[in-house]
Amino acid sequence: MQQTVVITGASAGIGRALAFEFARRGHHLGLTARRLAVLETLRTELQAAYPGCKIEITPLDVDQDDSVAPALHALFDALGGVDTVVVNAGINDFTRVGRGDFAKEKQVLQTNLIGAIATVNAAAEHFLARGKGRIVGISSLASLKGMPKQAAYCASKAAFSMYLESARAELRRKNIQVTTVLPGFVVTDIMPDIAKYPFAASASDVASEIVTATEKGKAIAIVPAYPWKWLRPLFSLIPDALWRKLA
Ligand SMILES: NC(=O)c1ccc[n+]([C@@H]2O[C@H](COP(=O)([O-])OP(=O)(O)OC[C@H]3O[C@@H](n4cnc5c(N)ncnc54)[C@H](OP(=O)(O)O)[C@@H]3O)[C@@H](O)[C@H]2O)c1
C-alpha cells in the first residue's frame, strides 16, 4: 500500500539510499537534513527516476532540538499526514577517553541521542493523533559492543536502542510500531575508509533490507542480516585486541 515516509538525514548515505528505495516501492517522501541545496538536487534526481513520487523537503538541524518538532509537524502537514518516520540523522567521530575530546563526545550524544529522541517525540505525537504509524530508528551494531575510540558513539547508540525499546513497549497499544535498526558497517561518508571494515555493505543493499524489515513490522532488524545475525551471539567473545586493531 502506498505510504508517506519522512526521513531525517536524507541528504547522504543510508538516508539518501532509503529515499531511493522507498520511492522505488511507490511511496511519497518528506526529506530533511541540514544541507537544503543537496536535498533540492536529490529531489530533482528522485522525480526524474520516479515521476509519480510526491516529495517535500525541509531543512532541519536535529541539534537545534527546540526546532525539531515545529519543523517536522509543518512537514507532516505539508504532506497531508505521514505513515512512517525514519530517525536516521547521525554522526560519528573518533574520540579518546581522557584526552580532551569531551566536546566532540558531547556533540555525538547531542546529534545521535538528543536529536533522535526529539525526532521520535515529534513522530509519536503525530501518530498518536492519527491513531497509527511507524517509527524506524537507525541505531547500530555498535550499540551492542563498546569499541576503542568509539565510547561516545557506542554510548549514544546503546542509549538510543534502549529508548526505542521502551517506546516500542509504550506505543504498541496505540497502534504505533517501532523498529530498531542495527546496521553493521555501511559504505558512506560517516567515517573515512569504512569500506575496509569487515563485511562493509553498500547503502543501497542495506536500505533495501531496512525497508523490507519495516514493512514486515520487525521489532529489531540487523542489516545486512548476513553475516551479522550469525556473528551477533559471538560479540561478547571477540577479544578487545581485535577491536583495537580495527580502531
Ligand atoms: N555507515 C555506517 O556504517 C553506519 C553503521 C551503523 C549505523 N549508522 C547510522 O546510520 C545513520 C546514517 O549514517 P550514514 O552512514 O548514512 O552517514 P552519512 O553518510 O554521514 O549521512 C548522515 C546524514 O545525517 C545528516 N545529519 C548529520 N548531522 C545532522 C544534524 N545535526 N541534523 C540533521 N541531519 C544531520 C547528514 O545530513 P546534513 O549534513 O545535510 O545535515 C546526512 O544526511 C546514522 O545514524 C549512523 O549512526 C551508520
Ligand as a Chemical Component Dictionary entry (heavy atoms), coordinates in Angstrom:
data_LIG
# 
_chem_comp.id                   LIG 
_chem_comp.type                 NON-POLYMER 
_chem_comp.pdbx_formal_charge   0 
_chem_comp.three_letter_code    LIG 
# 
loop_
_chem_comp_atom.comp_id 
_chem_comp_atom.atom_id 
_chem_comp_atom.alt_atom_id 
_chem_comp_atom.type_symbol 
_chem_comp_atom.charge 
_chem_comp_atom.model_Cartn_x 
_chem_comp_atom.model_Cartn_y 
_chem_comp_atom.model_Cartn_z 
_chem_comp_atom.pdbx_ordinal 
LIG N1  N1  N 0  27.578 3.929  7.874  1  
LIG C1  C1  C 0  27.622 3.008  8.837  2  
LIG O1  O1  O 0  28.496 2.117  8.853  3  
LIG C2  C2  C 0  26.598 3.014  9.941  4  
LIG C3  C3  C 0  26.566 1.905  10.780 5  
LIG C4  C4  C 0  25.627 1.888  11.806 6  
LIG C5  C5  C 0  24.743 2.930  11.969 7  
LIG N2  N2  N 1  24.818 4.006  11.125 8  
LIG C6  C6  C 0  23.876 5.097  11.368 9  
LIG O2  O2  O 0  23.160 5.381  10.180 10 
LIG C7  C7  C 0  22.752 6.747  10.204 11 
LIG C8  C8  C 0  23.133 7.385  8.864  12 
LIG O3  O3  O 0  24.556 7.348  8.755  13 
LIG P1  P1  P 0  25.304 7.343  7.360  14 
LIG O4  O4  O 0  26.327 6.283  7.431  15 
LIG O5  O5  O -1 24.342 7.380  6.249  16 
LIG O6  O6  O 0  26.088 8.728  7.484  17 
LIG P2  P2  P 0  26.322 9.928  6.456  18 
LIG O7  O7  O 0  26.506 9.409  5.080  19 
LIG O8  O8  O 0  27.393 10.755 7.060  20 
LIG O9  O9  O 0  24.928 10.702 6.499  21 
LIG C9  C9  C 0  24.495 11.295 7.695  22 
LIG C10 C10 C 0  23.214 12.068 7.411  23 
LIG O10 O10 O 0  22.806 12.670 8.652  24 
LIG C11 C11 C 0  22.623 14.066 8.429  25 
LIG N3  N3  N 0  22.959 14.795 9.648  26 
LIG C12 C12 C 0  24.128 14.803 10.343 27 
LIG N4  N4  N 0  24.046 15.638 11.389 28 
LIG C13 C13 C 0  22.799 16.172 11.347 29 
LIG C14 C14 C 0  22.114 17.115 12.140 30 
LIG N5  N5  N 0  22.691 17.714 13.192 31 
LIG N6  N6  N 0  20.842 17.433 11.819 32 
LIG C15 C15 C 0  20.234 16.858 10.766 33 
LIG N7  N7  N 0  20.835 15.974 9.945  34 
LIG C16 C16 C 0  22.100 15.638 10.246 35 
LIG C17 C17 C 0  23.506 14.426 7.249  36 
LIG O11 O11 O 0  22.962 15.500 6.508  37 
LIG P3  P3  P 0  23.426 17.030 6.568  38 
LIG O12 O12 O 0  24.917 17.036 6.725  39 
LIG O13 O13 O 0  22.955 17.602 5.261  40 
LIG O14 O14 O 0  22.690 17.583 7.735  41 
LIG C18 C18 C 0  23.398 13.161 6.404  42 
LIG O15 O15 O 0  22.268 13.222 5.581  43 
LIG C19 C19 C 0  23.429 7.386  11.410 44 
LIG O16 O16 O 0  22.512 7.455  12.485 45 
LIG C20 C20 C 0  24.540 6.407  11.731 46 
LIG O17 O17 O 0  24.931 6.446  13.083 47 
LIG C21 C21 C 0  25.707 4.071  10.123 48 
# 
loop_
_chem_comp_bond.comp_id 
_chem_comp_bond.atom_id_1 
_chem_comp_bond.atom_id_2 
_chem_comp_bond.value_order 
_chem_comp_bond.pdbx_ordinal 
LIG N1  C1  SING 1  
LIG C1  O1  DOUB 2  
LIG C1  C2  SING 3  
LIG C2  C3  SING 4  
LIG C2  C21 DOUB 5  
LIG C3  C4  DOUB 6  
LIG C4  C5  SING 7  
LIG C5  N2  DOUB 8  
LIG N2  C6  SING 9  
LIG N2  C21 SING 10 
LIG C6  O2  SING 11 
LIG C6  C20 SING 12 
LIG O2  C7  SING 13 
LIG C7  C8  SING 14 
LIG C7  C19 SING 15 
LIG C8  O3  SING 16 
LIG O3  P1  SING 17 
LIG P1  O4  DOUB 18 
LIG P1  O5  SING 19 
LIG P1  O6  SING 20 
LIG O6  P2  SING 21 
LIG P2  O7  DOUB 22 
LIG P2  O8  SING 23 
LIG P2  O9  SING 24 
LIG O9  C9  SING 25 
LIG C9  C10 SING 26 
LIG C10 O10 SING 27 
LIG C10 C18 SING 28 
LIG O10 C11 SING 29 
LIG C11 N3  SING 30 
LIG C11 C17 SING 31 
LIG N3  C12 SING 32 
LIG N3  C16 SING 33 
LIG C12 N4  DOUB 34 
LIG N4  C13 SING 35 
LIG C13 C14 SING 36 
LIG C13 C16 DOUB 37 
LIG C14 N5  SING 38 
LIG C14 N6  DOUB 39 
LIG N6  C15 SING 40 
LIG C15 N7  DOUB 41 
LIG N7  C16 SING 42 
LIG C17 O11 SING 43 
LIG C17 C18 SING 44 
LIG O11 P3  SING 45 
LIG P3  O12 DOUB 46 
LIG P3  O13 SING 47 
LIG P3  O14 SING 48 
LIG C18 O15 SING 49 
LIG C19 O16 SING 50 
LIG C19 C20 SING 51 
LIG C20 O17 SING 52 
# 
